[in-house]
Amino acid sequence: MKGVEIYCQTGSGRYGNHYNSCSSLKVITMTRCPEGHFFDPAKHPACPWCALPADTGGFEQKTRPVRQDVRHDIPMPPPLPGVGPLPPPPPLPPLPQVLGPSPAATVRVGMGGAKIGKNEPVVGWLVCIEGPDRGKDYRLHSEKNYIGRAPTMDVAIETDTAVSRERHGIVVFDPKKQSFWVLPGDSSGLVYLNTEMVNTPTPFHRDDVLEIGKSKLVLIPFCGDKYTWAEPAGA
């Protein structure tokens, strides 16, 4: 770009159109950059206005955005001595493992409210001998065991669509008399014991067959005459 001669006064004043009382004059050859800025090549190897950030306040804020083909010629400042890249952040600690019963354990997860997820002494099992869950066993605990298709039931027959979702039937273990009973549930589904419909509490014995939906379940008792979880007298 062709230089332009500008006459300026020298002294304590600054360059430009603002003059002071000094009498001497000095000729300065100014260079115009591709962006239209004038600068003194004796003081600046490149246009200082183009090198300023676009968000700079004051007079420089009136300049146009910096062009990439001009900024690439400006050398970058050297890195500070002893300062390197920041190290990567340390890895996050592993999440704490929630301990629970082993996958092979059968625990009560039914309607017992505060007893959900708590191991209770087993009093017997129902074993499916016919139906979608044939071969599966269901753990029984003391007092009421609700039977249904929902996973919240004590005996959850989830794959038998003929079983009501909740409380199709009830199996009760009486801890005082160490005996099992079968009761009809609150749903519209029927319960059969040894092919007989259950309308009232009915005694439930070893090897009796409980029919609910399309499933047949056999009682395998644990507590009774030989085993019990009752506290010894005087304990």
RODO-2510 file (C-alpha; in nm, 4 decimals, decimal comma):
residues 235
     n   res          X          Y          Z
     1     m     0,0000     0,0000     0,0000
     2     k     0,1353     0,3413    -0,0934
     3     g     0,2558     0,5601     0,1907
     4     v     0,0970     0,8912     0,2800
     5     e     0,2927     1,1859     0,4181
     6     i     0,1369     1,3567     0,7185
     7     y     0,2758     1,6710     0,8783
     8     c     0,2548     1,6635     1,2554
     9     q     0,3899     1,8847     1,5303
    10     t     0,6409     1,7351     1,7690
    11     g     0,6696     1,7931     2,1373
    12     s     0,4518     1,6993     2,4286
    13     g     0,1378     1,6734     2,2094
    14     r     0,0227     1,3576     2,0325
    15     y     0,0011     1,2879     1,6609
    16     g    -0,3122     1,3697     1,4725
    17     n    -0,5123     1,6851     1,4206
    18     h    -0,4682     1,8014     1,7806
    19     y    -0,1853     2,0543     1,7876
    20     n    -0,0037     2,2060     2,0784
    21     s     0,2159     2,5115     2,0995
    22     c     0,5319     2,3417     1,9704
    23     s     0,6751     2,5116     1,6613
    24     s     0,8709     2,2236     1,5064
    25     l     0,7124     1,9968     1,2433
    26     k     0,7937     1,6407     1,1465
    27     v     0,6979     1,4497     0,8339
    28     i     0,5644     1,0996     0,9027
    29     t     0,5084     0,8536     0,6225
    30     m     0,1886     0,6613     0,7063
    31     t     0,0892     0,3305     0,5536
    32     r    -0,2690     0,2273     0,4888
    33     c    -0,3652    -0,1405     0,5525
    34     p    -0,6175    -0,3346     0,3385
    35     e    -0,8811    -0,2525     0,6005
    36     g    -0,8321     0,1204     0,5569
    37     h    -0,6365     0,1885     0,8787
    38     f    -0,3354     0,4251     0,8760
    39     f    -0,0306     0,3351     1,0853
    40     d     0,3394     0,4264     1,1155
    41     p     0,5487     0,1435     0,9627
    42     a     0,8509     0,2712     1,1559
    43     k     0,6787     0,1757     1,4810
    44     h     0,4556    -0,1134     1,3774
    45     p     0,5477    -0,3950     1,1353
    46     a     0,1748    -0,4548     1,0750
    47     c    -0,1472    -0,2681     1,1308
    48     p    -0,1996    -0,2370     1,5093
    49     w    -0,5708    -0,1667     1,4656
    50     c    -0,6346    -0,4970     1,2895
    51     a    -0,4578    -0,6811     1,5724
    52     l    -0,6968    -0,5475     1,8397
    53     p    -0,9900    -0,7654     1,9555
    54     a    -1,3261    -0,6804     1,8032
    55     d    -1,4818    -0,6203     2,1494
    56     t    -1,2217    -0,3621     2,2591
    57     g    -1,3777    -0,0481     2,4038
    58     g    -1,3054     0,3109     2,3031
    59     f    -1,1945     0,4259     1,9602
    60     e    -1,0858     0,0763     1,8529
    61     q    -1,4406    -0,0503     1,8904
    62     k    -1,5356     0,1412     1,5749
    63     t    -1,3096    -0,0679     1,3514
    64     r    -1,4415    -0,3529     1,1409
    65     p    -1,3939    -0,7210     1,2395
    66     v    -1,0436    -0,8575     1,1989
    67     r    -0,9814    -1,0533     0,8803
    68     q    -0,8244    -1,3949     0,9096
    69     d    -0,5830    -1,3285     0,6222
    70     v    -0,4340    -1,0391     0,8234
    71     r    -0,4216    -1,1932     1,1718
    72     h    -0,2250    -1,5013     1,0659
    73     d     0,0837    -1,2888     1,0119
    74     i     0,0860    -1,1697     1,3753
    75     p     0,3270    -1,3794     1,5834
    76     m     0,1868    -1,5499     1,8934
    77     p     0,3453    -1,4675     2,2293
    78     p     0,5831    -1,7333     2,3633
    79     p     0,4481    -1,9649     2,6380
    80     l     0,5260    -1,8785     2,9966
    81     p     0,8247    -2,0667     3,1390
    82     g     0,7325    -2,3659     3,3516
    83     v     0,3664    -2,3552     3,2513
    84     g     0,2448    -2,6576     3,0584
    85     p    -0,0946    -2,7931     2,9622
    86     l    -0,3315    -2,8664     3,2465
    87     p    -0,3396    -3,2320     3,3540
    88     p    -0,6607    -3,4267     3,2870
    89     p    -0,9085    -3,4389     3,5766
    90     p    -0,8885    -3,7452     3,7998
    91     p    -1,1383    -4,0234     3,7225
    92     l    -1,4614    -4,0293     3,9183
    93     p    -1,4783    -4,2829     4,2014
    94     p    -1,6903    -4,5909     4,1282
    95     l    -2,0489    -4,5898     4,2474
    96     p    -2,1027    -4,7749     4,5745
    97     q    -2,2361    -5,1238     4,5289
    98     v    -2,5715    -5,1878     4,6882
    99     l    -2,5500    -5,5174     4,8661
   100     g    -2,8526    -5,7386     4,8642
   101     p    -2,9514    -6,1023     4,8647
   102     s    -2,7837    -6,3324     4,6194
   103     p    -2,9654    -6,3962     4,2896
   104     a    -3,0386    -6,7527     4,3988
   105     a    -3,2171    -6,6438     4,7178
   106     t    -3,5945    -6,6123     4,7262
   107     v    -3,7112    -6,3175     4,9322
   108     r    -4,0451    -6,1579     5,0041
   109     v    -4,1207    -5,8695     4,7674
   110     g    -4,4973    -5,8544     4,8048
   111     m    -4,7683    -5,6627     4,9851
   112     g    -4,5973    -5,6523     5,3217
   113     g    -4,5192    -5,2808     5,3118
   114     a    -4,2158    -5,2377     5,5404
   115     k    -4,1220    -5,6030     5,4885
   116     i    -4,0542    -5,5579     5,1136
   117     g    -3,7042    -5,6748     5,0210
   118     k    -3,6443    -5,8251     5,3669
   119     n    -3,5459    -6,1867     5,4197
   120     e    -3,8053    -6,3726     5,6219
   121     p    -3,7914    -6,7316     5,7454
   122     v    -3,9244    -6,9679     5,4825
   123     v    -4,2185    -7,1834     5,5877
   124     g    -4,2664    -7,3745     5,2619
   125     w    -4,2863    -7,3519     4,8846
   126     l    -4,5362    -7,3701     4,6040
   127     v    -4,3994    -7,5570     4,3018
   128     c    -4,5602    -7,5076     3,9607
   129     i    -4,6251    -7,8455     3,7973
   130     e    -4,8414    -7,7183     3,5106
   131     g    -4,8696    -7,3847     3,3304
   132     p    -4,6415    -7,1215     3,1719
   133     d    -4,4078    -7,1235     3,4764
   134     r    -4,3835    -7,5027     3,5003
   135     g    -4,0856    -7,6005     3,7170
   136     k    -4,0677    -7,2693     3,9061
   137     d    -4,0886    -7,2531     4,2845
   138     y    -4,2371    -6,9769     4,4994
   139     r    -4,1240    -6,9134     4,8541
   140     l    -4,3875    -6,8822     5,1262
   141     h    -4,3488    -6,6805     5,4469
   142     s    -4,5481    -6,6696     5,7671
   143     e    -4,9054    -6,5321     5,7660
   144     k    -5,0604    -6,4122     5,4353
   145     n    -4,9036    -6,4767     5,0933
   146     y    -5,0903    -6,2962     4,8142
   147     i    -5,1001    -6,4639     4,4712
   148     g    -5,1246    -6,2638     4,1488
   149     r    -4,9574    -6,1698     3,8223
   150     a    -4,8086    -5,8386     3,9435
   151     p    -4,4406    -5,8461     4,0496
   152     t    -4,5420    -5,6937     4,3858
   153     m    -4,7298    -6,0090     4,4819
   154     d    -4,5743    -6,2553     4,7273
   155     v    -4,6361    -6,5337     4,4742
   156     a    -4,5980    -6,3582     4,1375
   157     i    -4,7104    -6,5811     3,8472
   158     e    -4,6166    -6,3173     3,5904
   159     t    -4,6437    -6,5199     3,2674
   160     d    -4,9910    -6,6697     3,3263
   161     t    -5,2326    -6,4180     3,1728
   162     a    -5,5318    -6,6082     3,3176
   163     v    -5,4195    -6,5088     3,6692
   164     s    -5,5543    -6,1788     3,8023
   165     r    -5,2986    -5,9043     3,8457
   166     e    -5,3462    -5,8707     4,2217
   167     r    -5,4850    -6,0957     4,4965
   168     h    -5,6257    -6,3755     4,2863
   169     g    -5,5821    -6,6035     4,5865
   170     i    -5,4179    -6,6201     4,9307
   171     v    -5,2076    -6,8866     5,1006
   172     v    -5,1854    -6,8427     5,4776
   173     f    -4,9450    -7,0015     5,7251
   174     d    -5,0678    -6,9919     6,0843
   175     p    -4,7517    -6,9689     6,3017
   176     k    -4,9407    -7,0648     6,6191
   177     k    -5,0904    -7,3871     6,4851
   178     q    -4,8152    -7,4456     6,2256
   179     s    -5,0734    -7,5055     5,9539
   180     f    -5,1462    -7,3862     5,5977
   181     w    -5,4736    -7,2503     5,4601
   182     v    -5,6073    -7,1400     5,1207
   183     l    -5,8438    -6,8429     5,0812
   184     p    -6,0129    -6,6890     4,7758
   185     g    -5,8780    -6,3487     4,6768
   186     d    -6,0406    -6,0130     4,6069
   187     s    -6,0465    -6,0507     4,2262
   188     s    -6,3087    -6,2137     4,0072
   189     g    -6,0846    -6,5154     3,9391
   190     l    -6,1593    -6,8492     4,1042
   191     v    -5,9299    -7,0708     4,3091
   192     y    -5,9474    -7,4512     4,3125
   193     l    -5,7957    -7,6922     4,5630
   194     n    -5,7765    -8,0530     4,4461
   195     t    -6,0328    -7,9660     4,1736
   196     e    -6,2774    -7,8210     4,4315
   197     m    -6,3619    -7,4495     4,4269
   198     v    -6,2462    -7,2581     4,7339
   199     n    -6,5104    -7,0254     4,8814
   200     t    -6,3971    -7,0165     5,2445
   201     p    -6,0672    -7,0727     5,4306
   202     t    -5,9693    -7,4314     5,3516
   203     p    -5,6861    -7,6400     5,5066
   204     f    -5,3885    -7,6816     5,2743
   205     h    -5,1764    -7,9966     5,3165
   206     r    -4,8590    -8,1436     5,1673
   207     d    -4,8928    -8,2438     4,8004
   208     d    -5,2316    -8,0715     4,7675
   209     v    -5,2754    -7,9119     4,4234
   210     l    -5,3776    -7,5462     4,4065
   211     e    -5,5215    -7,4421     4,0696
   212     i    -5,5208    -7,0731     3,9808
   213     g    -5,5583    -6,9465     3,6247
   214     k    -5,3847    -7,1965     3,3963
   215     s    -5,1287    -7,2893     3,6627
   216     k    -5,1256    -7,5789     3,9071
   217     l    -4,9161    -7,5424     4,2216
   218     v    -4,8180    -7,8131     4,4717
   219     l    -4,7548    -7,7317     4,8394
   220     i    -4,4176    -7,8378     4,9793
   221     p    -4,4268    -7,7405     5,3508
   222     f    -4,1156    -7,6829     5,5597
   223     c    -4,2588    -7,5771     5,8949
   224     g    -4,4911    -7,8134     6,0739
   225     d    -4,4451    -8,1068     6,3059
   226     k    -4,0676    -8,1304     6,2508
   227     y    -3,9450    -7,7742     6,1894
   228     t    -4,0585    -7,4432     6,3281
   229     w    -3,9346    -7,0856     6,3599
   230     a    -4,1330    -7,0245     6,6789
   231     e    -3,9336    -6,9160     6,9839
   232     p    -3,8917    -7,1919     7,2457
   233     a    -4,1135    -7,1598     7,5513
   234     g    -3,9524    -6,9490     7,8254
   235     a    -3,6966    -6,7980     7,5858
***
